[in-house]
């Protein structure tokens, strides 16, 4: 038998992918001295009675260490149950509850989908739920029959294994597959955990594809000393803030429509449920959460009424000895984090069968309920606002969203490079060749911005006329300067096609200046100010940014390279050491 003294227990943080806050820990067990890549640490235990004892020993050892985890009252503890115990997991589950419940708000049993018989899979999950534990489907897609669990079982968490995550930043096909799995899971009311995240790029893509949580060595490797387990991970939060502007814009419309009425605790006595329904006849749907605030589903008011109006229905349901509870009426509901873009929410709702709306979570906990009508209304309001703000010619975001971007960057104190781009010699060009050619030049540059600027870490805006805005994150100033230089060079080259052959050959354009005299002007090009915002911008406002850009715009136009780099410190801008002459 594998002696407890030969078992090592470690904890690995599982974090909210948007906030970087720890949601809980997975308990990892292995024989002492086993390699990290051991596929099945206890495969050597062939006797099932012995395996039960080993699993119980793991939970006892984990509890001894869990007592020393950092203080976190709402933590989840995830622990795997060997699939070979499908018919005899009762003692293991009971041991988990006995030993680990004092150290977790909720225990989550992880099951790998290897049950061939769908009925067996469903029965096992129902048994686990009977013990008031949550359930995670582990190693989804790696086991032969994991789809059986997805089709027939009520699952709380779906864990995407490392085989899905590895190289996701380099494979478009892989991203398509993950996006579909995440959408399916959310439609069925599950939250998705990306497992084995080892790089910043993998984490970023998992977040963009809608995963709710993540674990892996990039976040924190497994730790045997529980005191070293993290509860907040700034590098995750800082990376997530790069997407925050887009989320804040959609959050405005979502929050305006969100029903934030208090959900029901799953253990609420049925007599209280009936009283609440009687008080508020307008509530037709009741979201239900566990003690951790994790959404479990919804209860339809109509389902309650059907029983209440039956003979002795109310009395029967209220009788605890008959086993009726909110769980008896619970239905799964699509669930999505507040950070989900509105268009994705609409797609999620459209694929959910018989859904009344979507449960919205924040930091993996219930935030509110978004009805079907509210989703449509929020999309309508967003579309109208975007149409009002976007530039009618280029269809790029206008000054409202540009100002929001700058304000949010200053608020989050994250490193951002603001680029102000302004056409040079546009007036003589426009006066000579007409406004239609002028519009074509503006459209040309807008299209170059869309093509050449990496979309993952950027924001493109059109201030108006021939002035453009660019926000860049996760980019070194040297790389930003190189990007801007390439944009200017490409535009100057492509814009030559707007001139007649003689002008192109001469390299200058004859036009009337502001004083009414004809003279030679250089061909179209662009000046740029690159303004660095970082933690030194304490107390700065969007007006300070605007004034700095205007100040250095004149310097850029007179510079040989037509570019200048400055840094905003306090509320004043200073030329950077990288300023270009």
RODO-2510 file (C-alpha; in nm, 4 decimals, decimal comma):
residues 581
     n   res          X          Y          Z
     1     x     0,0000     0,0000     0,0000
     2     x     0,1147     0,3561    -0,0712
     3     x     0,1897     0,4880     0,2784
     4     x     0,0783     0,8439     0,3719
     5     x     0,4401     0,9274     0,4530
     6     x     0,5198     0,8734     0,0854
     7     x     0,2505     1,1159    -0,0365
     8     x     0,3335     1,4789    -0,1077
     9     x     0,0549     1,7415    -0,1212
    10     x     0,0857     2,0777    -0,2987
    11     x    -0,1485     2,3657    -0,3792
    12     x    -0,1800     2,5507    -0,7097
    13     x    -0,3677     2,8796    -0,7327
    14     x    -0,6701     2,9116    -0,9604
    15     x    -0,7271     3,2806    -1,0351
    16     x    -0,9982     3,4956    -1,1831
    17     x    -0,8597     3,5660    -1,5285
    18     x    -0,9711     3,9303    -1,5257
    19     x    -0,8919     4,0517    -1,1734
    20     x    -0,5910     3,8341    -1,0886
    21     x    -0,7546     3,7497    -0,7538
    22     x    -0,7253     3,3922    -0,6311
    23     x    -1,0556     3,2047    -0,6450
    24     x    -0,9184     2,8905    -0,4845
    25     x    -0,6562     2,6189    -0,5045
    26     x    -0,6267     2,2793    -0,6651
    27     x    -0,4910     2,0138    -0,4301
    28     x    -0,2241     1,8134    -0,6127
    29     x    -0,1000     1,4848    -0,4692
    30     x     0,1848     1,2627    -0,5809
    31     x     0,4295     1,0126    -0,4355
    32     x     0,7248     1,1858    -0,2714
    33     x     0,9967     1,2461    -0,5288
    34     x     0,7689     1,1945    -0,8317
    35     x     0,8496     1,3966    -1,1429
    36     x     0,6208     1,6881    -1,2259
    37     x     0,5180     1,5322    -1,5552
    38     x     0,4055     1,1997    -1,4069
    39     x     0,0814     1,1170    -1,5902
    40     x    -0,0931     0,9311    -1,3087
    41     x     0,0702     0,9438    -0,9712
    42     x    -0,1355     0,6617    -0,8217
    43     x    -0,1652     0,4298    -1,1197
    44     x     0,0431     0,1841    -0,9214
    45     x    -0,2496     0,1396    -0,6804
    46     x    -0,4513    -0,1348    -0,8467
    47     x    -0,6610    -0,2545    -0,5538
    48     x    -0,9722    -0,0341    -0,5283
    49     x    -1,0050    -0,0764    -0,1514
    50     x    -0,6486     0,0438    -0,1157
    51     x    -0,7186     0,3301    -0,3588
    52     x    -1,0085     0,4479    -0,1414
    53     x    -0,7769     0,4601     0,1595
    54     x    -0,5115     0,6485    -0,0393
    55     x    -0,7683     0,9065    -0,1542
    56     x    -0,8874     0,9535     0,2054
    57     x    -0,5259     0,9907     0,3229
    58     x    -0,4676     1,2603     0,0601
    59     x    -0,7628     1,4601     0,1935
    60     x    -0,6405     1,4230     0,5509
    61     x    -0,2891     1,5382     0,4596
    62     x    -0,4285     1,8248     0,2518
    63     x    -0,6380     1,9414     0,5474
    64     x    -0,3305     1,9512     0,7711
    65     x    -0,1643     2,1871     0,5241
    66     x    -0,4782     2,3812     0,4311
    67     x    -0,4949     2,5123     0,7855
    68     x    -0,1866     2,7211     0,6995
    69     x    -0,3132     2,8670     0,3693
    70     x    -0,3394     3,2485     0,3515
    71     x    -0,6601     3,3830     0,5007
    72     x    -0,9237     3,3829     0,2262
    73     x    -1,2764     3,3166     0,3552
    74     x    -1,4389     3,2547     0,0164
    75     x    -1,1849     3,0130    -0,1277
    76     x    -1,2711     2,7088    -0,3357
    77     x    -1,0712     2,3897    -0,2955
    78     x    -1,0497     2,1621    -0,5993
    79     x    -0,9524     1,7959    -0,5582
    80     x    -0,9531     1,5079    -0,8018
    81     x    -1,1368     1,1784    -0,7535
    82     x    -0,9943     0,8776    -0,9344
    83     x    -1,2336     0,7611    -1,2065
    84     x    -1,1897     0,4004    -1,1009
    85     x    -1,3930     0,4821    -0,7901
    86     x    -1,7083     0,5618    -0,9842
    87     x    -1,9011     0,2941    -0,7925
    88     x    -1,7405     0,3497    -0,4545
    89     x    -1,6620     0,7175    -0,4118
    90     x    -1,9022     0,7712    -0,1197
    91     x    -1,6390     0,7391     0,1552
    92     x    -1,3929     0,9547    -0,0382
    93     x    -1,6453     1,2362    -0,0832
    94     x    -1,7462     1,2170     0,2812
    95     x    -1,3809     1,2338     0,3839
    96     x    -1,3294     1,5374     0,1638
    97     x    -1,6211     1,7163     0,3265
    98     x    -1,5080     1,6148     0,6745
    99     x    -1,1436     1,7149     0,6403
   100     x    -1,1513     2,0033     0,3911
   101     x    -1,4822     2,1851     0,4445
   102     x    -1,3449     2,3831     0,7438
   103     x    -1,0882     2,5398     0,5085
   104     x    -1,3069     2,6105     0,2048
   105     x    -1,6337     2,7877     0,1427
   106     x    -1,6996     2,5238    -0,1205
   107     x    -1,5362     2,1931    -0,2123
   108     x    -1,5089     2,1094    -0,5825
   109     x    -1,4617     1,7456    -0,6857
   110     x    -1,2790     1,7051    -1,0165
   111     x    -1,3787     1,4162    -1,2425
   112     x    -1,2044     1,3168    -1,5649
   113     x    -1,4611     1,2152    -1,8267
   114     x    -1,3896     0,8455    -1,8691
   115     x    -1,7318     0,6913    -1,7982
   116     x    -1,8467     0,5111    -2,1127
   117     x    -2,2089     0,4760    -2,0018
   118     x    -2,3967     0,8117    -2,0056
   119     x    -2,6362     0,6894    -1,7365
   120     x    -2,3411     0,5979    -1,5151
   121     x    -2,1847     0,9401    -1,5686
   122     x    -2,5086     1,1157    -1,4769
   123     x    -2,5627     0,8972    -1,1693
   124     x    -2,2115     0,9705    -1,0443
   125     x    -2,2571     1,3450    -1,0794
   126     x    -2,5929     1,3315    -0,9041
   127     x    -2,4339     1,1410    -0,6166
   128     x    -2,1617     1,4037    -0,5863
   129     x    -2,4201     1,6818    -0,5872
   130     x    -2,6161     1,4985    -0,3201
   131     x    -2,3216     1,5715    -0,0896
   132     x    -2,3582     1,9447    -0,1637
   133     x    -2,0214     1,9578    -0,3396
   134     x    -1,9576     2,1272    -0,6713
   135     x    -1,8231     1,9338    -0,9676
   136     x    -1,5553     2,0118    -1,2258
   137     x    -1,5047     1,8184    -1,5487
   138     x    -1,1280     1,7709    -1,5675
   139     x    -0,9127     1,7039    -1,8765
   140     x    -1,1997     1,7804    -2,1117
   141     x    -1,1297     1,6490    -2,4618
   142     x    -0,8395     1,4268    -2,3539
   143     x    -1,0497     1,1376    -2,2266
   144     x    -1,2512     0,9079    -2,4555
   145     x    -1,5984     0,9778    -2,3179
   146     x    -1,5788     1,3304    -2,1746
   147     x    -1,8600     1,4370    -2,4085
   148     x    -2,0961     1,2043    -2,2196
   149     x    -2,0536     1,4211    -1,9133
   150     x    -2,1088     1,7380    -2,1149
   151     x    -2,4272     1,6000    -2,2706
   152     x    -2,5892     1,4482    -1,9635
   153     x    -2,4489     1,6083    -1,6466
   154     x    -2,4887     1,9377    -1,4630
   155     x    -2,1304     2,0599    -1,4362
   156     x    -2,0086     2,3678    -1,2502
   157     x    -1,6602     2,4024    -1,3993
   158     x    -1,5054     2,2782    -1,7218
   159     x    -1,1259     2,2520    -1,7185
   160     x    -0,9426     2,2936    -2,0488
   161     x    -0,6200     2,0892    -2,0275
   162     x    -0,2717     2,1956    -2,1286
   163     x    -0,3088     2,0200    -2,4646
   164     x    -0,5688     2,2842    -2,5592
   165     x    -0,3667     2,5774    -2,4235
   166     x    -0,0157     2,5036    -2,5484
   167     x     0,0600     2,7135    -2,8564
   168     x    -0,2857     2,8752    -2,8647
   169     x    -0,1206     3,2120    -2,9356
   170     x     0,0234     3,0665    -3,2570
   171     x    -0,2663     2,8565    -3,3912
   172     x    -0,5820     3,0153    -3,5309
   173     x    -0,7465     2,6721    -3,5584
   174     x    -0,6795     2,6064    -3,1913
   175     x    -0,8384     2,9392    -3,0971
   176     x    -1,1510     2,8554    -3,2958
   177     x    -1,1873     2,5230    -3,1130
   178     x    -1,1410     2,6792    -2,7687
   179     x    -1,3852     2,9596    -2,8477
   180     x    -1,6515     2,7047    -2,9384
   181     x    -1,5893     2,4988    -2,6231
   182     x    -1,6073     2,8102    -2,4043
   183     x    -1,9306     2,9260    -2,5684
   184     x    -2,0850     2,5809    -2,5241
   185     x    -1,9809     2,5676    -2,1592
   186     x    -2,1216     2,9129    -2,0850
   187     x    -2,4455     2,8253    -2,2627
   188     x    -2,4799     2,5213    -2,0348
   189     x    -2,4124     2,7288    -1,7240
   190     x    -2,0501     2,6282    -1,6604
   191     x    -1,7431     2,8362    -1,5900
   192     x    -1,4249     2,7554    -1,7817
   193     x    -1,0793     2,7140    -1,6277
   194     x    -0,7714     2,7204    -1,8517
   195     x    -0,5178     2,4720    -1,7098
   196     x    -0,1428     2,4725    -1,7681
   197     x    -0,0994     2,8373    -1,8681
   198     x     0,2750     2,8906    -1,8998
   199     x     0,3173     3,2187    -2,0886
   200     x     0,1713     3,5683    -2,0890
   201     x     0,0611     3,5168    -2,4483
   202     x    -0,1347     3,2023    -2,3625
   203     x    -0,3071     3,3790    -2,0739
   204     x    -0,3987     3,6750    -2,2924
   205     x    -0,5572     3,4558    -2,5601
   206     x    -0,7479     3,2499    -2,3007
   207     x    -0,8883     3,5722    -2,1592
   208     x    -0,9849     3,7014    -2,5032
   209     x    -1,1600     3,3720    -2,5823
   210     x    -1,3783     3,4028    -2,2727
   211     x    -1,2198     3,1714    -2,0145
   212     x    -1,3230     3,2634    -1,6600
   213     x    -1,0276     3,1354    -1,4581
   214     x    -0,6787     3,0055    -1,5149
   215     x    -0,4017     2,8111    -1,3440
   216     x    -0,0495     2,7294    -1,4470
   217     x     0,3161     2,8078    -1,3922
   218     x     0,2882     3,1557    -1,5431
   219     x     0,0479     3,2414    -1,2609
   220     x     0,2065     3,0347    -0,9828
   221     x     0,3648     2,6882    -0,9808
   222     x     0,2365     2,4331    -0,7273
   223     x     0,3665     2,5098    -0,3778
   224     x     0,4142     2,2525    -0,1022
   225     x     0,4411     2,5221     0,1632
   226     x     0,0829     2,6531     0,1982
   227     x     0,2075     2,9831     0,3409
   228     x     0,3586     3,0539    -0,0029
   229     x     0,0291     3,0188    -0,1880
   230     x    -0,0692     3,3499    -0,3459
   231     x    -0,4009     3,5309    -0,3089
   232     x    -0,3461     3,8158    -0,5585
   233     x    -0,1402     3,8169    -0,8766
   234     x    -0,0668     4,1697    -1,0058
   235     x     0,0957     4,0470    -1,3269
   236     x    -0,2364     3,8862    -1,4226
   237     x    -0,4371     4,1943    -1,3263
   238     x    -0,2020     4,4311    -1,5105
   239     x    -0,2237     4,2274    -1,8278
   240     x    -0,6026     4,2173    -1,8018
   241     x    -0,6222     4,5954    -1,7690
   242     x    -0,5155     4,6261    -2,1328
   243     x    -0,8587     4,4946    -2,2306
   244     x    -1,0401     4,6883    -1,9615
   245     x    -1,1274     4,9898    -2,1786
   246     x    -1,3282     4,7721    -2,4189
   247     x    -1,5000     4,6040    -2,1258
   248     x    -1,5825     4,9344    -1,9577
   249     x    -1,7540     5,0603    -2,2705
   250     x    -1,9763     4,7519    -2,2870
   251     x    -2,0146     4,7436    -1,9082
   252     x    -2,1914     5,0776    -1,9237
   253     x    -2,4714     4,9347    -2,1365
   254     x    -2,4821     4,6015    -1,9535
   255     x    -2,5016     4,7584    -1,6070
   256     x    -2,7787     4,9948    -1,7171
   257     x    -2,9933     4,6949    -1,8081
   258     x    -2,8756     4,4456    -1,5446
   259     x    -3,1236     4,3237    -1,2836
   260     x    -2,9130     4,3249    -0,9659
   261     x    -3,1845     4,1969    -0,7348
   262     x    -3,0480     3,9711    -0,4637
   263     x    -3,0344     3,6040    -0,5670
   264     x    -3,1690     3,3226    -0,3511
   265     x    -2,9363     3,1090    -0,1447
   266     x    -2,9815     2,7474    -0,2425
   267     x    -3,0558     2,6538     0,1191
   268     x    -3,3364     2,9093     0,1588
   269     x    -3,6387     2,7359     0,3162
   270     x    -3,9253     2,6909     0,0734
   271     x    -4,1632     2,8833     0,3025
   272     x    -3,9404     3,1910     0,2600
   273     x    -3,9288     3,1363    -0,1157
   274     x    -4,3096     3,1332    -0,1363
   275     x    -4,3301     3,4477     0,0760
   276     x    -4,0837     3,6296    -0,1505
   277     x    -4,2720     3,5294    -0,4643
   278     x    -4,5946     3,6520    -0,3083
   279     x    -4,4356     3,9893    -0,2241
   280     x    -4,2955     4,0477    -0,5707
   281     x    -4,5323     3,9137    -0,8350
   282     x    -4,3239     4,0732    -1,1148
   283     x    -4,0257     3,8420    -1,0593
   284     x    -4,0758     3,5489    -1,2920
   285     x    -3,7233     3,4153    -1,2607
   286     x    -3,5231     3,3600    -0,9418
   287     x    -3,1431     3,3257    -0,9735
   288     x    -2,9968     3,0823    -0,7195
   289     x    -2,6460     3,0841    -0,5723
   290     x    -2,4522     2,8777    -0,3229
   291     x    -2,3030     3,0175    -0,0033
   292     x    -1,9994     3,1346    -0,1996
   293     x    -2,2078     3,3478    -0,4343
   294     x    -2,1419     3,1089    -0,7214
   295     x    -2,4440     3,0880    -0,9541
   296     x    -2,6131     2,7497    -0,9640
   297     x    -2,8978     2,8293    -1,2030
   298     x    -3,2491     2,9731    -1,1939
   299     x    -3,5895     2,8752    -1,0627
   300     x    -3,8911     2,9721    -1,2698
   301     x    -4,1743     3,1240    -1,0712
   302     x    -4,4190     2,9352    -1,2915
   303     x    -4,2695     2,6008    -1,1843
   304     x    -4,3319     2,6924    -0,8215
   305     x    -4,6866     2,8044    -0,8934
   306     x    -4,7671     2,4798    -1,0734
   307     x    -4,6907     2,2921    -0,7527
   308     x    -4,8427     2,5474    -0,5182
   309     x    -5,1782     2,5392    -0,6981
   310     x    -5,1920     2,1608    -0,7004
   311     x    -5,3736     1,9792    -0,4187
   312     x    -5,1766     2,0339    -0,0952
   313     x    -4,8852     2,1456    -0,3150
   314     x    -4,7581     2,4250    -0,0950
   315     x    -4,7738     2,2130     0,2201
   316     x    -4,5984     1,9222     0,0509
   317     x    -4,3138     2,1375    -0,0792
   318     x    -4,2693     2,3137     0,2553
   319     x    -4,2426     1,9771     0,4335
   320     x    -3,8663     1,9278     0,4738
   321     x    -3,9042     1,5558     0,5427
   322     x    -4,0177     1,5016     0,1834
   323     x    -3,6886     1,6360     0,0504
   324     x    -3,8217     1,9298    -0,1505
   325     x    -3,5814     2,2248    -0,1760
   326     x    -3,4822     2,4904    -0,4259
   327     x    -3,2559     2,2299    -0,5857
   328     x    -3,5713     2,0367    -0,6824
   329     x    -3,6742     2,3239    -0,9130
   330     x    -3,3304     2,4370    -1,0269
   331     x    -3,2617     2,4817    -1,4007
   332     x    -2,9246     2,5533    -1,5550
   333     x    -2,8824     2,8967    -1,7106
   334     x    -2,6240     3,0460    -1,9441
   335     x    -2,3578     3,2282    -1,7444
   336     x    -2,0998     3,4841    -1,8515
   337     x    -1,8635     3,7266    -1,6769
   338     x    -1,9401     4,0978    -1,6746
   339     x    -1,6341     4,1438    -1,8946
   340     x    -1,8001     3,9623    -2,1869
   341     x    -1,8581     4,1859    -2,4929
   342     x    -2,2222     4,2503    -2,5729
   343     x    -2,2102     4,0870    -2,9129
   344     x    -2,0779     3,7689    -2,7521
   345     x    -2,3565     3,7810    -2,4925
   346     x    -2,6103     3,8055    -2,7714
   347     x    -2,4556     3,5041    -2,9459
   348     x    -2,4505     3,3108    -2,6195
   349     x    -2,8183     3,3752    -2,5575
   350     x    -2,9171     3,2840    -2,9130
   351     x    -2,7601     2,9369    -2,8790
   352     x    -2,9191     2,8589    -2,5408
   353     x    -3,2350     2,6517    -2,5609
   354     x    -3,5351     2,7880    -2,3665
   355     x    -3,3196     3,0387    -2,1785
   356     x    -3,4809     3,3506    -2,0306
   357     x    -3,1525     3,5386    -2,0266
   358     x    -2,7970     3,5155    -1,8912
   359     x    -2,6565     3,5141    -1,5394
   360     x    -2,3784     3,7734    -1,5177
   361     x    -2,0847     3,7132    -1,2831
   362     x    -1,8046     3,9309    -1,1508
   363     x    -1,4932     3,7692    -1,0043
   364     x    -1,6752     3,4365    -1,0553
   365     x    -1,9655     3,5409    -0,8296
   366     x    -2,3220     3,6397    -0,9107
   367     x    -2,3597     4,0057    -1,0127
   368     x    -2,7034     4,0099    -1,1744
   369     x    -2,9357     3,8726    -1,4391
   370     x    -2,9626     4,0027    -1,7946
   371     x    -3,2947     3,9182    -1,9568
   372     x    -3,3380     3,8650    -2,3299
   373     x    -3,5105     4,2005    -2,3646
   374     x    -3,2298     4,3698    -2,1708
   375     x    -2,9631     4,2191    -2,3984
   376     x    -3,1397     4,3509    -2,7076
   377     x    -3,1944     4,6931    -2,5482
   378     x    -2,8287     4,7179    -2,4428
   379     x    -2,7119     4,6241    -2,7948
   380     x    -2,9441     4,8878    -2,9410
   381     x    -2,8160     5,1607    -2,7078
   382     x    -2,4552     5,0674    -2,7764
   383     x    -2,5102     5,0705    -3,1529
   384     x    -2,6704     5,4144    -3,1368
   385     x    -2,3914     5,5532    -2,9188
   386     x    -2,1220     5,4109    -3,1442
   387     x    -2,2923     5,5544    -3,4526
   388     x    -2,3118     5,8970    -3,2893
   389     x    -1,9441     5,8928    -3,1923
   390     x    -1,7678     5,7245    -3,4821
   391     x    -1,6225     5,9324    -3,7606
   392     x    -1,8653     5,9234    -4,0559
   393     x    -1,5822     5,8925    -4,3097
   394     x    -1,3427     5,6383    -4,1562
   395     x    -1,5888     5,4659    -3,9153
   396     x    -1,3200     5,4863    -3,6466
   397     x    -1,4059     5,5771    -3,2844
   398     x    -1,4303     5,9501    -3,2246
   399     x    -1,3512     6,1853    -2,9393
   400     x    -1,5863     6,0357    -2,6800
   401     x    -1,4179     5,6945    -2,6860
   402     x    -1,0736     5,8528    -2,7264
   403     x    -1,1270     6,0566    -2,4102
   404     x    -1,2548     5,7449    -2,2291
   405     x    -0,9425     5,5568    -2,3341
   406     x    -0,7103     5,8289    -2,2018
   407     x    -0,9066     5,8684    -1,8774
   408     x    -0,9058     5,4936    -1,8141
   409     x    -0,5307     5,4682    -1,8871
   410     x    -0,4598     5,7435    -1,6340
   411     x    -0,6952     5,5897    -1,3789
   412     x    -0,5360     5,2440    -1,4019
   413     x    -0,1828     5,3899    -1,3895
   414     x    -0,0682     5,1492    -1,6567
   415     x     0,2010     5,2100    -1,9139
   416     x     0,0498     5,3435    -2,2347
   417     x     0,2025     5,5184    -2,5338
   418     x    -0,0303     5,7807    -2,6811
   419     x     0,0413     5,8721    -3,0427
   420     x    -0,0997     6,1845    -3,2059
   421     x    -0,0766     6,1715    -3,5857
   422     x    -0,1351     6,4789    -3,8032
   423     x    -0,1102     6,5188    -4,1808
   424     x     0,1470     6,7678    -4,3111
   425     x     0,0746     6,9831    -4,6188
   426     x    -0,2834     6,8555    -4,6313
   427     x    -0,4443     7,1975    -4,6896
   428     x    -0,2568     7,2770    -5,0139
   429     x    -0,3205     6,9203    -5,1312
   430     x    -0,6916     6,9493    -5,0537
   431     x    -0,7178     7,2944    -5,2139
   432     x    -0,5440     7,1772    -5,5306
   433     x    -0,6915     6,8292    -5,5840
   434     x    -1,0299     6,8723    -5,4174
   435     x    -1,1989     6,7346    -5,1092
   436     x    -1,2708     6,3951    -5,2674
   437     x    -0,8992     6,3292    -5,3092
   438     x    -0,8523     6,4621    -4,9577
   439     x    -1,1058     6,2092    -4,8303
   440     x    -0,9264     5,9332    -5,0172
   441     x    -0,5977     6,0268    -4,8474
   442     x    -0,7684     6,0167    -4,5055
   443     x    -0,9264     5,6795    -4,5846
   444     x    -0,5902     5,5479    -4,7028
   445     x    -0,4274     5,6290    -4,3701
   446     x    -0,7198     5,4868    -4,1693
   447     x    -0,6857     5,1610    -4,3610
   448     x    -0,3090     5,1524    -4,3003
   449     x    -0,3721     5,1922    -3,9280
   450     x    -0,6113     4,8980    -3,9332
   451     x    -0,3660     4,6805    -4,1257
   452     x    -0,0328     4,7654    -3,9654
   453     x    -0,1167     4,8265    -3,5986
   454     x    -0,1429     4,5058    -3,3862
   455     x    -0,5094     4,4915    -3,2785
   456     x    -0,4528     4,2999    -2,9520
   457     x    -0,2815     4,5837    -2,7664
   458     x    -0,3964     4,8997    -2,9394
   459     x    -0,6756     5,1507    -2,9790
   460     x    -0,7224     5,3488    -3,3015
   461     x    -0,9277     5,6669    -3,3104
   462     x    -1,0052     5,9524    -3,5500
   463     x    -0,9983     6,2903    -3,3762
   464     x    -1,1350     6,4634    -3,6831
   465     x    -1,0170     6,6006    -4,0168
   466     x    -0,6612     6,4827    -4,0751
   467     x    -0,5826     6,4160    -3,7071
   468     x    -0,5640     6,0573    -3,5776
   469     x    -0,5101     5,8940    -3,2387
   470     x    -0,3316     5,5740    -3,1469
   471     x    -0,3010     5,4087    -2,8053
   472     x    -0,0426     5,1320    -2,7573
   473     x     0,0062     4,9001    -2,4595
   474     x     0,2552     4,6217    -2,3852
   475     x     0,4990     4,7817    -2,6266
   476     x     0,8461     4,9268    -2,5742
   477     x     0,8923     5,2862    -2,6830
   478     x     1,1549     5,1738    -2,9372
   479     x     0,9047     4,9334    -3,0946
   480     x     0,6320     5,1988    -3,0930
   481     x     0,8619     5,4468    -3,2651
   482     x     0,9517     5,1857    -3,5259
   483     x     0,5817     5,1134    -3,5861
   484     x     0,5002     5,4832    -3,6302
   485     x     0,7983     5,5355    -3,8599
   486     x     0,6782     5,2467    -4,0767
   487     x     0,3263     5,3917    -4,0900
   488     x     0,4556     5,7300    -4,2022
   489     x     0,6870     5,5816    -4,4634
   490     x     0,4126     5,3590    -4,6054
   491     x     0,1594     5,6423    -4,6168
   492     x     0,4034     5,8853    -4,7821
   493     x     0,4808     5,6248    -5,0480
   494     x     0,1196     5,5233    -5,1161
   495     x    -0,0048     5,8835    -5,1151
   496     x     0,2131     5,9663    -5,4159
   497     x    -0,0490     5,7910    -5,6320
   498     x    -0,2865     6,0831    -5,5660
   499     x    -0,0600     6,3271    -5,7546
   500     x    -0,0160     6,3726    -6,1279
   501     x     0,2946     6,2287    -6,2951
   502     x     0,4746     6,5648    -6,3216
   503     x     0,4289     6,6381    -5,9515
   504     x     0,5480     6,2908    -5,8524
   505     x     0,8584     6,3306    -6,0681
   506     x     0,9348     6,6768    -5,9279
   507     x     0,8752     6,5635    -5,5687
   508     x     0,6987     6,8858    -5,4758
   509     x     0,3551     7,0353    -5,5387
   510     x     0,2710     7,3852    -5,6614
   511     x    -0,0145     7,5379    -5,4644
   512     x    -0,1396     7,8684    -5,3220
   513     x    -0,0261     7,9412    -4,9681
   514     x    -0,2289     8,1134    -4,6933
   515     x    -0,1115     8,4567    -4,8136
   516     x    -0,2348     8,3969    -5,1685
   517     x     0,1048     8,3351    -5,3300
   518     x     0,1943     8,0306    -5,5369
   519     x     0,4858     7,8280    -5,4041
   520     x     0,6265     7,4746    -5,3828
   521     x     0,5087     7,2437    -5,1048
   522     x     0,6460     6,9002    -5,0103
   523     x     0,4215     6,6030    -5,0813
   524     x     0,1865     6,4598    -4,8197
   525     x     0,3432     6,3103    -4,5106
   526     x     0,2641     6,2839    -4,1387
   527     x     0,3996     6,4234    -3,8118
   528     x     0,3705     6,2236    -3,4911
   529     x     0,3974     6,2857    -3,1183
   530     x     0,4613     5,9783    -2,9018
   531     x     0,3647     6,0561    -2,5421
   532     x     0,4535     5,8021    -2,2719
   533     x     0,2115     5,7642    -1,9817
   534     x     0,3101     5,5518    -1,6801
   535     x     0,3045     5,5535    -1,3014
   536     x     0,4687     5,8990    -1,3028
   537     x     0,1388     6,0463    -1,4265
   538     x    -0,0080     6,0665    -1,0757
   539     x    -0,2630     6,3493    -1,0708
   540     x    -0,2675     6,3932    -1,4496
   541     x    -0,5940     6,4544    -1,6310
   542     x    -0,7024     6,4001    -1,9934
   543     x    -0,6672     6,7774    -2,0390
   544     x    -0,2996     6,7526    -1,9402
   545     x    -0,2527     6,4850    -2,2053
   546     x    -0,4286     6,6995    -2,4671
   547     x    -0,2158     7,0044    -2,3841
   548     x     0,1056     6,8011    -2,4009
   549     x     0,0151     6,6616    -2,7413
   550     x    -0,0638     7,0105    -2,8737
   551     x     0,2643     7,1433    -2,7317
   552     x     0,4804     6,8791    -2,8976
   553     x     0,2859     6,8733    -3,2223
   554     x     0,4640     7,1951    -3,3270
   555     x     0,8038     7,0492    -3,2344
   556     x     0,7338     6,7310    -3,4326
   557     x     0,6446     6,9260    -3,7473
   558     x     0,9790     7,1050    -3,7376
   559     x     1,1843     6,7939    -3,6571
   560     x     1,3808     6,6314    -3,9371
   561     x     1,2203     6,2919    -3,8717
   562     x     0,8782     6,4592    -3,8149
   563     x     0,8488     6,2592    -3,4922
   564     x     0,9113     6,3406    -3,1290
   565     x     0,8944     6,1337    -2,8094
   566     x     0,7904     6,2918    -2,4788
   567     x     0,6997     6,1643    -2,1342
   568     x     0,4237     6,2988    -1,9119
   569     x     0,5415     6,3445    -1,5531
   570     x     0,3107     6,4960    -1,2979
   571     x     0,1037     6,7247    -1,5139
   572     x     0,3937     6,8364    -1,7329
   573     x     0,5457     6,6748    -2,0402
   574     x     0,9206     6,6547    -2,0909
   575     x     1,1174     6,5479    -2,3935
   576     x     1,2354     6,1902    -2,3583
   577     x     1,5933     6,0760    -2,3993
   578     x     1,4578     5,9006    -2,7074
   579     x     1,3346     6,2285    -2,8588
   580     x     1,3994     6,2250    -3,2298
   581     x     1,5645     6,5167    -3,4010
***
